[in-house]
Amino acid sequence: MSKQKDLFDPSPDCLFNSGIQPLAAKMRPKKIQEIVGHDSILGEGTLLRKLINKNHFGSLLFYGPPGVGKTSIAEVIANETQAHFVRINAVMSNVAELRDILKIARYQREKSTVLFIDEIHRFNKSQQDLLLPDVEEGNIRLIGATTQNPGFYINPPLLSRSHLFQLEPLEPKQISSVLKVAFYSKNRGLGNSQCSIDEFLFDEIGKLSDGDLRRALNTLETLVSAQAMGAHITLQDLKVFASERQIRYDPNGDEHYNTASALIKSIRGNDPDAGVYWLAKMLEGGEDPRFIARRLIVSASEDIGLADSRALPVAVATFQACEIIGMPECQINLAHCTVFLATCPKSNGSHAALNRAKREIQTNPVQEIPSAIRDVHTKNNSSVGPEGDYLNSHNYPENISGQEYLSIPKQFYFPSHNGAEVAIAKRISHWKELKEKLKKKFLRIHK
């Protein structure tokens, strides 16, 4: 098997010590050309590439999932611009350390300081505010990395002073190309193990890594470390590893909300297969089944409503099942409900009717309640008698008296042409015709 050409510069200033340093750290790129993926951000002619080439960048925020290269890009930028690079992790850092770093940066302005803060979303408001004066004065060039939506976790003043770049998960083929280099490289990879491998496994590891290059490199390193020197790594070895694999899922972060959104939109789009897939991802990721059940209850009324009124009772029963039974058995109930909702006819008619009525109230004068339908038991209304002008619908054929229940009648609910709402639409149309006949009859009598 031919040795792969090392894509990384093997010159002495780029080499890492071997020892116990993880493979992902050894393979960290030192030049822009070594960074895999993110061509839309770092490719020739892009904004960030121009700023780096001119050494004219300000504060930067990199937002994306783990293992896509946020830290690597920050280190490459510092190397390319020959800046003094200071790296801290927001989980372990504190205000005292931050003050010391900023103080030193003020006295070393002849050499630009790049302050890289990993997991910057972990800094509280006061810690983030502490950075503002030095960012504003240019004493430091801040590079922040976060896996959480900056709009929710980064203070607006700091966000407004930074260029925000969103990094997407890497493609399996991109990951596979790095794995090949890592496996065969003796300078920075696993080449000294003298192991061999079925090369299609690089692609398989890339697929299993969910776009996370660090995870892929850790997987490859674990597979090699588990073998004897010079052993051959097979698909069976990867299957054993994959059986204990944990998917990437943050039950409190963007992944939580994005997957929940995918589940509900799959149900809304009548796709039970996609619905069950996203449900499985949430369950495998350790999501609280009661959260899922609550989302299904909302979907039952928001997306199905009167098209199939069984949806809401089924969803409520599913939540009760999750409360009573718990995991793992309640997964069956969640699957039952997900498939049922996805295969129901859809209508957002009742939800849309509420939104139209709310807009009417917000934009026009609020209508007075017609005197005939006010509560006659209140003190102010008692003078109108026990029934007043109210026409009790139970006393009329099909419960239609001809009476209006708005001072100015308006239509807010428009039935869809799906499921049970087809019959509802016919019923409402018939009632409107009947009401008009009664009104005309009333006018003829009182001429």
C-alpha positions, 0 to 999 in steps of 0.5 A: 500500500503506497504511503500518502503524501503528507499535506502538512508542512513537515519542516521543524518549526511545524512539528509537534512533540510526539509523547502523549499529545492527542492526534487531534492536537498534533494534526492542528494546522499551522497555515491557512492552506492546511485548513480543511473546508470553510472555503466560503469563509477562508477561500481566496478572495473572501473577506476574512482571507483579505483581512488576514493577508492585510493584517487588518482584522479586528475582533472575530467571533466563530460560531459553530459545532464542536470539532469544525476548526474554530480554535485552529483558525484562531491559531492560524490567524495569529501565526499568519499575522505574527501576533502574540497569541494568548489562549484561555478557556472561559470555563476555567478563566476568571476576572483576575486572569483576564485583568492581567492579560489585558494589562500586559497587552496594554504595555505590549502594543508594539506587538499585536495581541490576539486573545482567543477565548474558547467557549466565550459564551460561558463568560458572564455579562461582567466578564464580557463587559471587561473586554470592551474598553481594550477591544475598543482601543485596539489593545487586543484583537479578540477572537471568540469561539462558541458553540451557542448562538451568539445572539443569545449569549454574547453581549450586544456591545461586544457582538456589534464590535466583532465580525461574526462567522458561522462555521458549518460541520465538515463534509465526510470527504473532507474529514476522510482526506485528513484521516489519510494524512494522519494515518500515514504521516510519521511526523505528526500522525500514526505512521510509526505504528506500522499499521495498515487499514482498509482505506474505505474505513476513512470514509466510514469514520468520516460519516460517523463523526457528524462533521466533527474532525476532532472526533474523527481523529480521536476515533482513528487514534483509538482504533490504532491504539487498540491494535498491536504494532503492525496490525491490520484495521478492519471494518469489524474493528470499526463496528465494535467502536461504533457500537458504543458511539455517542451522537453529538447532541446538546440538550440545552443548546442549538442542537436541542432546538434545531432537532425539535424544529426538524421533528415538528416540521417533518410532522407538519410536512406529512413525513412520518419517516423523517419524524421518527428519525429526528425523534430517534436522534433526540432520544439517543442524545438523551433528550427529556421525553416530556419535552418531546411530548410537550412539543407534540401537544403543541403540534397537535393543535397548531398543525392538525387542529380540527382536521383531525380532532383525535390528534390532541387527545393522542398527544396529551395521552402520550405526555401522560404515558411519559410521566407514568411509564418513563424511559425507556418504554415511553419511547414507544408511545412517542413513536406512536404519537409521532407517526400518528400526527405525521399521517393526520390531515393538516390544518392550522385554521384554528391557530390562524383564526386566533392570530387574525382575531389578535391582529384585529384587536391590536389594530382596530377599536375593540368591539363592544359586547352586544347587550343581548349576549352579556351576562345578565347576572351582573349588577349593571345588566340585571335590568334587562331581565333573565334573558333580555334580548338573547335568543337561546340557540337551543330553541331554534332548528340546528341551533341557529337563531339568526342572532349576531355575536359580534357588533361588527361581524367578521370572519377569522376562521377559514376551514381548510380542505383537509380531513374533518374540516371539509365537513366543517366547512360545509356545515359553516356554509349551511349555517350562514345560509340559514342565518341569512334566511332568518335575518330576511324573515325577521326584516319582512315581519318587522317592516 
